[in-house]
Amino acid sequence: MLNRKSFIRSSAALGGGLLLKLPKISARSASGFESRRPALADRKFTSAHVEAAIDSIKKALPGKEIAWLFENCFPNTLDTTVEYELNNGKPDTYVITGDIDAMWLRDSTAQVWPYLSLIKGDEKLRQLIAGVINRQSRCIQLDPYANAFYKNDSKVSEWKQTDITDMKPGIHERKWEIDSLCYPIRLAHQYWKLTGDTSPFDNSWKDTVGLIVKTFKAQQRKTGEGPYSFQRTTAWATDGVPLGGYGYPTKPVGLICSMFRPSDDATIFPFLIPSNFFAVESLKQAAEMVNAIYKDASLANECHSLAVEVEKALQQYAVVNNATYGKVYAYEVNGFGSFNLMDDANVPSLLSLPYLNARPTSDPIYQNTRRLILSDANPFFFKGKIAEGTGGPHAGMQMIWPLGITMRALTSISDTEIKKCLQMLVSSHAGTGFMHESFHKDDASKFTRKWFAWANTLFGELVWKLHQAKPNMLREV
């Protein structure tokens, strides 16, 4: 199996031309466009409410390319990436990213997140998402520093040959990323709020919360480097961590170190600001759940106190003065005064902070930061013949990520900007009917990852939200 990095580089070199064994495609026609979904018998999971949402969009937008894209993209996670079963009587859902047979804590949450809006009255879908919560808790307890896992707990990773870290069976990759522990809380909290169901939240889940807090505190590195280090035998700098696998020094100011970004690329300065903002929100959500479900005031207070500490540190260290844009949020800092001004398309990003409820859209510092991000002041903002948008080191220069364009629309307060984002997304799928990981700014046929479910379902989330709130905008695209 191609690993994540080699697949990205090979497909970029071949213009997205790698032949993958993708699910068998149905020949059914959809309003003049041929459906790119797997045949019904080959779909991994079906939801009546998801199918109703697809029908609703198609009826509202007959013959429109954006409706066809929604039909292909929105159910892609359910169609192709989930394995649901009962494990000791509990729902258990394993979710791969698409072309990589491994479950990322981040991606698996993001992939099923758009379906939460349809969960009421759809018992099958509720059970599926409860299964994701259960599986994520089990993964975290196996290793809170790992970012990706196998379904089989005894499977040994291909990375074990190259990675100098404490790799256990069942772990696909062990890159420490703050957001890997935030996303499961985000999913659990929203599921609980929407359903009131506490069945996934047994004592094991509470233990998981305790382990998350312990891990965050260890990575504040107040008393030393902590238990985690990571090195990889590789020529790619973004895959390894310097200085013996502990990264460049940080001043212990209360922020949490993250050795990797949500792109799975190594950080430059370990205090990754968008991920620390995400941690504050997640810790507050965990405190609310622990207090309400378990009546455990001690653990709830520990979650809340850590959130307050990180939030205070962000106020002091995350903001820098820029000569052009004024006060902005840095992407990374080290606590000594050094900072990195940029943004990456992967979420959490600075652009995505309102989407994650980590900062309000009205925050003037966020608005200043947004203007910087969407300009040539961001070294990973690319503008070409096809589109403009954020990328990142992971797929290389001049490669725009649909995730970034979609997130720009989801966090925008401008109808003109949202429409522009939709037009770019529709024009950049290269005839495939799906979103990709990235595409070249001047040639959408040069793309990475044909089968990347997170990008697909996030696009579906955007279209579904607009269908409900601003349906006329979709008709104009």
N, C-alpha and C positions, 0 to 999 in steps of 0.2 A: 504494500500500500504506500502511495506517496504521502510523505509527511507534509505538514501544512506549508512549511517554507519552500520545499522543493516544488510543490504543486504551483504555488504562486509564481515562482520564478520561471518555471517551465511554460506555464500557460501564458505568461506575459511575453515571453520570447516568441511563442508561436502564435501570438495574436488571439489567444483564447481558443486555440485550435485543438487542444487535447481532447481525445475521445474518451468520454467517461461512460461507464455502464449506468445509465440513468433509467428511472422507471419507465416501463412501457407506456407510450402516449396514446390517448384515446383519439379517434378520428372524428369525434363529434364536433359539429360546427357551432360557433357561438356568434350570432348576429353578423355573419360574414367573415369572422375570424375563426380559424381552426383552433380548437381548444388544445392547450399544451399540458393539460392535467393527465395523470395516469388513468388508465381505464379503471372503471369503478371497482372491478374485482381485484385490482392491484393496489388500491389505496390502503394505507396503513390504518386510517381511522376516518370515520365520517361523523359529522355533527349536523343535525337537522337545522339548528339555528345558523350555523355558518353557511350552509347551502341556501337558506332563506335570504341571508344577507347578499349572497352572490346574485340570486334571482332578482332581488330588489334593485341592485345597481344596474343589472343588464336591462331591466324594464325601464328604468329611468333614463338610461343612456344607450338606446338601441343603435348598434352599428358603430359605436365609438371605440377607438383604440384603447382609451383609458379603462373602459369597462372590461375589455378583453384582458388587459394587463391585471386588473383586479381579480378577475376570475382565475387566472393562472397563479397569481402571487399570494393572494390572501390565504388560501387553504394549503399552501405548499408545505408548511410544517406538519399539518395533519396528514396530508396526502402521502408524504415521503419520508418523514424523519422520526416518527414516534413509535415506540413499542410499549404497549400497555398490557399489564397483567395484574393478578392478585398475588401478593407475596405474604404468606402467613395471614391471609384474610385482609391485608391492607393494600390499597391501590399503589401500584409501582409503575412509574412511567420513565422510560429511558428515552432521551431525545438527542439525536446526533445533529451536527451542524449542517449537514448536507453531504458534501463529498468526502468528509472526514468522519470515520466511524468512531467518534468519541463525543462525550457529553461535557460541554463547557458549562460551568455554573452560570456564567453571564449569558451566553447565547441561549441556553435552554429557557431561562426566564424571559428574555426578550422575545423569543420565538412564540411562546404561548401567551404573552401579555395581551396582545390585541383581542384575544378570544374572551378575556374576562368580561368585556362589556356585553357578551352574549350568553353568559353562564346561567343566568336566572331561567329556570324552567327547562334547562337542558342537562339532565342528570348524567348522561354519558360524558359530556364535556366537563362537568364539575368533577367527576371521578378522575378523569384524565389529569386535570390540573392538580387535584389533591395528590395524585401519584407523583407528579413532578416535585411537589413540596417534600413528600416522603423520601424520594430518591436523593434530592439535594441534601437533606439533613444527614442521610447515611453517608454521602460522599464527604461532607465536611468533617464528619467524625472519623473517617478514614484518614484524612490529612487536611487540616485547615489551610495549609500553604499551597495546596495543589489547585490548579485552575481547570483541569480537564481529566475526565475519568472514563473507564471502560464499563460496559455492562457486567462483564465477567470480573469478579474481584480477584481472580487468580492470574489474569492475563498480565504479562510482563511487557512494558513499553519498549518500543524501538529506541527511544531516547536514552534508555538505561546505558547504552553503549557509549554515549557521548556526554552525558550530563553528570556533573559532580555535585550531587545533592542526595538527600535521603529518599530515594525512590522506592516505593512499595509496590507490590503487585496490585493491579486494579487502577493504578494511576497512569494516565496517558502522558501528562505533562505537569511539571511541578514549578510553574512560574508564579511567584507570589504577587498577586494583584489585589489591592484593597477591594475593588468592585466585585470580585468573586464572592466575597462574604456579604456584600450589600444587596446584590440582586435577589438572593433567596429570601431575605427579609422583606424586600419590596413586594415580591410575589405573594408571600404568606400574608402580609398585612392587607393587601388589596383583596385577596381571596376571602379572608376573615371578615373584612368590612362589607363585602358584597353579599356573602352567603350566611354569615353568622355561624358557620359550621366550625366546630373546634376539634373534630375527629382527627385531623392530622397533627394536632398540637398536644401530643402526649408528653410524658416526662423526657423522652428522648429528644424531642424538639427543644424543650427548655434547656437540656444539657448542651445542645448545639449552640443556642444563644450564649450560654456561659462560655463556651469554647471560642466563639467569635470575639467576645469582649476580651478574653484572655489573650488572644492572638493580636488584636488591635493594640492592647497595652504593651505587649512585648515589642511590637514594631514602632512604638514611640521611642524606643531605645534610650530610655533614661538611665539605664544602669549598664550599658554595654551594647554590643552588636546584636545580641539576641540569638535564638536558636536556628534561624534560617540563613542559609547561604546557597548560592547557585552559580555554577560555572558550566559552560558548554564548550566542547571542542568543536570550533567552527571558525570560518573565516568571516562570518557576518557579525559585525559589531553589535547590531541590535538584538542578537540572540544571547549575548553573554553579559555577565555582571562583573565589573572590574574590582580590583583590590581584594582578591581572595574570595570573591563571590558575595561581598557585603555592600558593594557600591561605594560611591563617593561619600565623604563624611557629611553628617548633618549635626546641627546643634539641637539638643533635646529641648524643644520649645513647646511640646504638647501635640504637634502634628504627628501623623502616622506615616511611616515609611512604606513606600510601594516600590519593589524592585522592577516591576513591569507595569506598562500601561495597558489599557483594555484592548489595545491592538496586539498584545503579546510581545511588544518591543520593549527593550530595557529603557528605564528612565535615565535621564541625564542627572537631574537632581532628585533625590528620592522622595521629597515631599510633593507628591502629585496633587495639585490643588483641586481639580474637579472631583477626584476620588475622595479627597478629604471632605469636601462638601457633601458628597453622597453618603459618606459614613455618618456624618452628623444627622442627616435625615433618617437613615436606617436605624441608628441607635435610638432615636426618639420613638420610632415606630415599634422597635423591639421592647422598649420600656413600657409603652402603652399596652402591648399584648401580654407581656409577662405580668403586669399588674392586674389586668382585667381577667385573664384566663387562669392564672396560677395563684393569684393573690400573694406573689412573692415580692414584697416591698424591697427586700435587700438587693435582689438582682435587678429589679426595675430601677432602683436608685443608682446602681452601679452603671447601668446603661445610660441613664440620663446625665449623670455626673461626667462621664467620659464625653458625651455629646457636647455638653457645655464647655468642657475644657478645649476640645478640638475647635469648636466654634469661636471661642475667644482667641485662640492662636491664629485662626484664619483671618480674623479682623485685624490682627497685628502684622501678619507676615505675608498674606496672600495678595495684598494690594500694592501696586507700584505706580509711579507717575511716569506717563509717557508724554513726550513733547508734543505729539500730534493729537492724541486721543484723550489725554487727561488721565484720571485715575482708572486703572484697569486691573483685572485679575491676571496674575501670571499663570502660566501652565504648570511650571515646576519651580520650587525654591529649595534652598538648603538651610535656611534659618540663620546663615551667616551674612546674608545680604545679596547673595547671588541669585539670579532668577533667569528663567527661560520664557520668552514671549513667543507663543505659537498656539496652535490648536491642532488636534488630530480628529479625524472623522469618527473614530470609534467612541462609543458612549460608555462611561461618562466622559464628556468633553466639556469645555467651557461653554460652547454653544448650547449644549443640552441641559444646562442647569435648571431652567424653568420646567422642562419636561419631566425632570426627576423631582420636582418640588423642592429643589435645593436652594434656589434663589427665585424671587419673583421677577417676572418679565419687566416690571416697572422699576427695578433696581437700576439707578443711573450708572453705577459701576458696571453692571452687566451690559447695559446698552452701549457704553463706551467700548467694552471688551468685544461685543458683537461687531461693532464697526471695524475694529482692528482685525478681528478674525477674518472678516469677509473683504479683505483688502490685501494688497501686496506687502503690507507690513507683517502678515503671517507667511512665513516661508513655505508653508504647505497649503496655501490657497492658490489654486491653478485656474487660469482662464484661457479657454481655447475656442476653436470653431464650433464644437458641439455643445459645450456647457461650461459653467464655472462652479467651483466648489472646493471644499477641503479634501485633502487626502492624508498622507502621512508616510513615514519611512517604510512601513511594512510592505507596500506594493511598489514603492519607488516614486521618483519624481515624475511630475506631469500626469499622474494617475489620480483621477477624481473618484471619490467613493459615493455611490448613491445613498448610502447611510447618511452622509453629511448633507446632501441636498434635501433628503426627506426630513431630517432633523431641523434644517433651516426653516422649512415650511411649517413644521409642527410647533416651532417656537416663535413664529412670526406674528406680528399684529397688523401686517400690511397685506391687503388682498392682492395688490399688484405683485408683491414679492412671492406670495404663495402661488399665484398663477404662473409666474415665471419658473418657479421650482417644478411645478407639475409639467410644464412644457419641456423642461430639460430632462426630466425623468422619462417622459414618453418618447423623447427623441434619442435616447441613449441606450436602449435595450438591444440594439443591433439585430432586430428581427427575431430575437429568441422568445420574446414574451415574458421574460423574467428580468429582475434586477440582478446585478452582479456585485462582486466585491468591489471592483474598481474598473474604470475604463480610461483610455487615453483621451486627453482633453480635445484632441483634434480628430480622433478616429475611434468611434465607439466599438468597432469590430475588434479592436485590440483590448481585450478585457481579461480579468482574472476571475476564476471560480464561476462556472456555469450554474452550479447548484449550491446556493448560499441562502439558506432559509431565513436567516435573520433579516437580511435586506429585503427579501420578498414580503414577509409578514409586516415589517415596519411600513413599507409602501402601502400595503393593504390597510393598515391602521389609519394612515393619513387619508386615504380615499374614503374610508368608511366614516371617519369623523366629519369630513367635508360634506359627504352625502347627507348627513344628519343636520349639520349646522349651516352650510352654504352650498346647497345643491346646484344653484345656477352657475357657480364657478366651474364645476366639472363639465357642464355643457359647453363651456367656452373653450375648453382645451382640445 
